[in-house]
Amino acid sequence: MARARIAIIGSGPAGLMAATAAVESQAEVHVFERRKGLGRKLLIAGSSGLNVSHDAPLEEFFRFYQERDPFSAKRLEPFLRDYPSERWLQFIRFLGHEVFVGTSRRWFVREMKASQLLLSWTRFLEKNGVRFYPDSELVDFTAVPHPTLQIQSSGKRPEAFSADAVVFACGGGSWEASPPSWPEIFRKKGLKVCDFSSSNVGYEVDFPEALIREAEGKPIKNCILKSRLGQKQGELVITRYGLEGTPVYFVGTPGEARIQLRPGLSAADFFSQLSRPLRENLSPLRRLKKLGGLSPAALALVFHGLPEPDRAAIHGDLKRLAQIVQDFPVHLQAPRPLEEAISSAGGLQWEELQPDLMLHKFPGFFAAGEMIDWDAPTGGFLIQASVALGYHAGKRASSRTN
Ligand SMILES: Cc1cc2nc3c(=O)[nH]c(=O)nc-3n(C[C@H](O)[C@H](O)[C@H](O)COP(=O)(O)OP(=O)(O)OC[C@H]3O[C@@H](n4cnc5c(N)ncnc54)[C@H](O)[C@@H]3O)c2cc1C
């Protein structure tokens, strides 16, 4: 049988994994990337520790997706079953990288950065005959008489590239200076693409200037954020505009929220802890500093961020202060913009895809990764789903020859 000739658009985790699966299937593979460098978002994701997956057993693993986006979780499940974290981690090890589980149950690459992983992955693919075309943007495509792409490099006219099958792995809308062009190309062809919105993103909070001066960039360690979406434990970071960190990425939503600054203790237990007999006669605030076990940012939050009616408690009412610390009010105003979000919700609608990820309207064209309309929390779930989809699309694409 003739080797399938596969074109892949995008060099992120989904595109590289589609290329990997196509190589496994002996296909001839060409990867087009509109930027001058490959895998930009993977490199960015790795800038604060490359978290590639999560250690939850499969059923619990699915729940993270279900809680965030029940509709797309159902669609993602078969791909995650077929390409679960064990397979992805095994592949990373095969490329020569050590992985470990952090205390947050997240899988990390030992060197923490993505550059080495990206390098060994692209080298592996090149050794297996994959050709990369940076600075090559998809500007149009047709399916008839066979899949053909129009690819444009800076300052040049678009050129046609024909293949047996194509995998779109163009990514979502977050962390981009300008919106990606592919949604417009797709819409013009009658494909349904939902607008992108920020996901896994910080929130604006109108904190007083004194709090920002004292605590900007500092972590409120091990707290629980509660909102109408639920609650999440982790580290929040105070920023110039509000809050960042896993808890707000999970349960951030506009409106009132509460922070429990000492998880594991009821307000009554915490009051007992603060009431321990001491030789000195200390004010409630000084007791909180000495006995409360709070991080400096949490103390600053209590001291500067407390709404006026409760400020008196700092000086005179230890019981009330203990209650406030365990149920601290914050008003989450609005999510930060898409350019600052870790990921995006929205994208190509699932109804455009067959169960094997091929586009109904464009036979021979597949889609994978964050460009499809699904959402997931941070913690490795984004990359894991992107590679699982990429693997499947790469395999299916490779089974098509004209
Ligand atoms: C700050 C930050 C931190 C993150 N941290 C984590 C984390 O810790 N864990 C985790 O799981 N995920 C994390 N992510 C998310 C993760 O990086 C993405 O979910 C993942 O990269 C999506 O993979 P993808 O291949 O679908 O898309 P992308 O990685 O976005 O790749 C798509 C590629 O397609 C290219 N492209 C687009 N349009 C065209 C076109 N018309 N022609 C040619 N090429 C095109 C783009 O330039 C891009 O390189 C983070 C993201 C950010 C921004």
The ligand as a MOL file (V3000), in Angstrom:
LIG
                    3D

  0  0  0     0  0            999 V3000
M  V30 BEGIN CTAB
M  V30 COUNTS 53 58 0 0 0
M  V30 BEGIN ATOM
M  V30 1 C 0.9410 30.6510 30.2200 0
M  V30 2 C 0.4380 29.2750 29.8820 0
M  V30 3 C 0.6580 28.2320 30.7790 0
M  V30 4 C 0.1580 26.9580 30.4840 0
M  V30 5 N 0.3940 25.9570 31.3730 0
M  V30 6 C -0.0890 24.7270 31.1170 0
M  V30 7 C 0.1560 23.6620 32.0170 0
M  V30 8 O 0.8570 23.8270 33.0090 0
M  V30 9 N -0.4000 22.4440 31.7430 0
M  V30 10 C -1.1730 22.2210 30.6320 0
M  V30 11 O -1.6620 21.1090 30.4270 0
M  V30 12 N -1.3780 23.2170 29.7390 0
M  V30 13 C -0.8650 24.4420 29.9590 0
M  V30 14 N -1.0910 25.4570 29.0650 0
M  V30 15 C -1.9660 25.1850 27.8940 0
M  V30 16 C -1.2670 24.4160 26.7740 0
M  V30 17 O -0.0840 25.0790 26.4240 0
M  V30 18 C -2.2190 24.3250 25.5820 0
M  V30 19 O -3.4180 23.7260 25.9760 0
M  V30 20 C -1.5910 23.5010 24.4550 0
M  V30 21 O -0.4310 24.1370 23.9680 0
M  V30 22 C -2.6040 23.3290 23.3040 0
M  V30 23 O -1.9820 22.5820 22.2940 0
M  V30 24 P -2.4230 22.7130 20.7680 0
M  V30 25 O -1.4090 21.9540 19.9940 0
M  V30 26 O -3.8480 22.3640 20.6310 0
M  V30 27 O -2.3150 24.2680 20.4290 0
M  V30 28 P -1.0400 25.2380 20.4310 0
M  V30 29 O -0.0060 24.7850 21.3670 0
M  V30 30 O -1.6070 26.6050 20.5970 0
M  V30 31 O -0.4490 25.0760 18.9540 0
M  V30 32 C -1.1630 25.5230 17.8090 0
M  V30 33 C -0.1580 25.9730 16.7640 0
M  V30 34 O -0.8230 26.2150 15.5330 0
M  V30 35 C -0.2470 27.3370 14.9170 0
M  V30 36 N -1.2220 27.9060 13.9600 0
M  V30 37 C -2.3900 28.5150 14.2400 0
M  V30 38 N -2.9980 28.9210 13.1150 0
M  V30 39 C -2.1920 28.5390 12.0900 0
M  V30 40 C -2.2730 28.6820 10.6720 0
M  V30 41 N -3.3200 29.3070 10.0800 0
M  V30 42 N -1.2660 28.1910 9.9030 0
M  V30 43 C -0.1860 27.5600 10.4800 0
M  V30 44 N -0.0500 27.4130 11.8210 0
M  V30 45 C -1.0530 27.8910 12.6240 0
M  V30 46 C 0.0260 28.2650 16.0870 0
M  V30 47 O 0.9770 29.2640 15.7690 0
M  V30 48 C 0.5030 27.2830 17.1390 0
M  V30 49 O 1.9000 27.1180 17.1440 0
M  V30 50 C -0.5820 26.7270 29.2930 0
M  V30 51 C -0.7630 27.7630 28.3780 0
M  V30 52 C -0.2710 29.0400 28.6700 0
M  V30 53 C -0.5070 30.1490 27.6810 0
M  V30 END ATOM
M  V30 BEGIN BOND
M  V30 1 1 1 2
M  V30 2 1 2 3
M  V30 3 2 2 52
M  V30 4 2 3 4
M  V30 5 1 4 5
M  V30 6 1 4 50
M  V30 7 2 5 6
M  V30 8 1 6 7
M  V30 9 1 6 13
M  V30 10 2 7 8
M  V30 11 1 7 9
M  V30 12 1 9 10
M  V30 13 2 10 11
M  V30 14 1 10 12
M  V30 15 2 12 13
M  V30 16 1 13 14
M  V30 17 1 14 15
M  V30 18 1 14 50
M  V30 19 1 15 16
M  V30 20 1 16 17
M  V30 21 1 16 18
M  V30 22 1 18 19
M  V30 23 1 18 20
M  V30 24 1 20 21
M  V30 25 1 20 22
M  V30 26 1 22 23
M  V30 27 1 23 24
M  V30 28 2 24 25
M  V30 29 1 24 26
M  V30 30 1 24 27
M  V30 31 1 27 28
M  V30 32 2 28 29
M  V30 33 1 28 30
M  V30 34 1 28 31
M  V30 35 1 31 32
M  V30 36 1 32 33
M  V30 37 1 33 34
M  V30 38 1 33 48
M  V30 39 1 34 35
M  V30 40 1 35 36
M  V30 41 1 35 46
M  V30 42 1 36 37
M  V30 43 1 36 45
M  V30 44 2 37 38
M  V30 45 1 38 39
M  V30 46 1 39 40
M  V30 47 2 39 45
M  V30 48 1 40 41
M  V30 49 2 40 42
M  V30 50 1 42 43
M  V30 51 2 43 44
M  V30 52 1 44 45
M  V30 53 1 46 47
M  V30 54 1 46 48
M  V30 55 1 48 49
M  V30 56 2 50 51
M  V30 57 1 51 52
M  V30 58 1 52 53
M  V30 END BOND
M  V30 END CTAB
M  END
